[in-house]
Amino acid sequence: MSCWYNTAFFLLSFGTSCLAAERMVLSWPTANPAFAKGDPYRFYVQPTSSENPIESGIYGCVRNKGFKFHEGLDLKPVKVDAAKRPLDTVFAVMDGVISHRNLKAGDSSYGIYLVLEHPDVQPAVYTLYAHLSRVEPGLTVGSRVKARQPLGRMGNTAGGYRIPMERAHLHYEIGLRLTDHFQPWYDRRKFGSPNRHGKYNGMNLVGFDPIPFCRAYLSKQIKQPVDYLKSLPTIAVVRGKSSKVPDFAVRYPSLSSYSGKGTPKVWDVSIGPAGLPLRCDPAPPNAKSPSAGSYEVLSYKSSEDDCSKCRRLFSRQGKSLVPAYILDNYLDLIFGN
């Protein structure tokens, strides 16, 4: 099995066969070789808006004139049938475990989708494969899969809206899960609709941009996801209080200095682009504790990468800077507030 879509493209990029064991094996989620060949977006990204015909399918502030965030990558089919239905197989990008499976399209804006978690890499990122027309038979929650193993077929399923067949695509995400204890937070917010997806609800998943991540892998700049996350700018550091050790710090030890001993009450969360939590560390000894349920912004540095046009992370309350809605939710999930 090759380490990329096609052995020829892998060898073209690296000059050798699969890399050493400490380096993750990363594949592309479809059979389209365009990305590995270095082709422009239009050869592999599916446009989802006539207003922004190519970039609307990539990650970031790319929709509604830059005011709507897209947390993933939309990949176009390379094979369709006479009715324009995609025939492309969707593949696992790394070895992993199926953590969530939604087979009822109307239950999620993702339509039919799978979430995989990847315990063999650091940190154990999730990947998500959405708008599928079907899932491969025999794949259930708990199934272990290998990189390049078929997961299903590309489609246009979605709940609450319609994806035209001519814009059918795979919505692909990679990122971090905020908490194991999502349901109590969801219940406290009284959203008025049931949570059908447990801790794999999209509100508990924070994706990062797949394209530079994959480029960094192809150019041998990274061996593990943690190497890529370390390369991202820290937009802010926010201090919070928790009566328990945040499970984020336990689940992702490569993103925390927590030793596993004791129960620190005060924690500092480093925030990256679009609110992505890059680290969750115990605060220094004798650090001032914010009041329960509130947060102290220790530092903030605006960046072109912070997606502030479409995803505001902070707002002003008098002279103080406070987390805005989306980041406040992320922090509440991490700290159990």
Secondary structure by P-SEA (a helix, b strand, c coil): ccccccaaaaaaacccccccccccccccccccccccccccccccbbbccccccccccccccccccccccccbbbbbbccccccccccbbbbcccccccccccccccccccccbbbbbbcccccbbbbbbccccccccccccccccccccccbbbbbccccccccccccccbbbbbccccccaaaaaaaaccccccccccccccccccccaaaaaaaaaacccccaaaaaaacccccccccccccccaaaaaccccccccccccccbbbbbbccccccccccccccccccccccccccccccccccccccccccccccccbbbbcaaaaaaaaaaacc
